[in-house]
Amino acid sequence: MRAFLPSQPRFSLPRSAFLQLYADDAPSCAWVAEQGRELAGAVFGHSWGRIGWIGPLAVSPRHQRRGVGGRLYRAAVQGLNESGCTIIGLDAEDHAGINGFYQRMALPYSVATLDGCKAVMPGPLDLDDLLIFSRSQSARFSTEWTALQRTLAPAVDLLPYVQRLHQHGFGESAVVMQKRSAKALLILQTGQRLANDQVAAARLQVCWLAPGMEKRALFSAVERLLRVCHPACRFLYLRTTEDAGDWLTEGRCRVIHRGRRWATRPSALSADRQIWFWE
């Protein structure tokens, strides 16, 4: 865990339970690097069908610029490739040093990202249009989720992650229904990730919209879900690509951070009707 504590005071250690969730996502892609008797760095990989994602990847400040990050990255990529992933992607800070590193790691495609934040305000509590993982019959939830997932993102299989997220107590997932048809899939990460988290917050980690589903209606569903299932949550965070910044406009979110998304192929980058927030 010490590898995830950079020298800047604005960072904090992730909770061990959160790191365990990520380690369970793809055990063969979770690695630590040691230098002598010191922990020098760590990396986690995530395998979802043909899509592999890397993050977080961190190197202790004492051991940077010694090749540790490159070795960790290549070890995670090898594990993802062996699990069947054909596209690798990740999110990172956007500055010259990090950009140069990922260019050297053979990630030729990149796009700017925007992080947004909005307050979760009091409002309606109706959940009739939501199939919620923790409250629905598992067979029906799985059927609706899988059918829409295959239509919107056939290369990705996130249902195992949905199940692990719930088992670890770190979030909630739902299928948004309209006129008895599945129109959106969403994954909310709600557990406290950092040891010093003071205010309960949620991240819209994954969201896919079917044609005809408006983004504003999706935000309404997300906020209703949080009010009922996680009433302590006061803020919602999400990440989009810069070209899909209208997500932030429709959700009335303020921009709080800019970054960069890297991938081995452009199809791994989020499309206009997708939210993809992993780190």
C-alpha positions, 0 to 999 in steps of 0.5 A: 500500500505504501506505493500508493502514497506519493509525496504530495500531501493531497493524496492518501492511502487506499483502503486495503478492502478496496485494493482487495476488490481490485486484486480479485478482479484479475489476480494474475495482473496484480503485481508489486515490485520490491527493491531490496527490502522496500516496496517500490511499486504496484499495479492492478489489471482488470479483465472484462472480455476482450477489454483489459484495463490497467490501474492504478499503477504507482511507483514510490517516489524513491524508486521512480526513473529506475524502470520499475513502472515499465516492468510493472506495466509489462507484467500486467499487460502479459497477464491481460493478454493471457486472459484473452484481452486484445485491447488494453487501455488506461487513464492517467494524468496529462503531463509531459513525463507521464505522456512520454512514459505511455508512448514508450509503452506502445500505447499509440492512441490517446484522448483528453478526459474530463472529470466532473462533480455534482451535488446529490440533492434531495428529490424523488425516490421512485425506483420503479424503472430500475432493476437494481442488482441487490434488490432484483431477482438475479436471473432477470437482472442477469438476463437484461444486463447481458442482453443490452451489454451484448448490443452496446459493447459486445467486446466487454463482459462486466457482469462478474465485476458487478457481482464482485463489487456487491460482494465487497460492499463497494457499490451498486449496479442497475439496469434502467428500464423504459417501457419494459425495455433495458435502455441503460446499464450503470455501475456506481462505486460507493464505498470509501476508497481512501483511508481519510475519506470524510464525505460519502461520495459515489463514482459513476464508474460505468454507464452505457446508453441505448439509442433513445435514452437521454443523458438527463434521464439517466442522471435522474435515475442515478440520483434516485438510486443514490437517494434510496440505496446510499442516502449518505452520498453527497457527491457524484463523480464521473469521467468522460472524454473531452469530445463527450463533454456534454455529459457534464452539461446534461448532468449539471456537473462542474469540471474538476480535473483533466487527464488523458486516456491511452489505448492500444486501439481506438475502439477502447476509448469511450464513445459518446454514449458511454461513461468509463471511469476506472483508475 
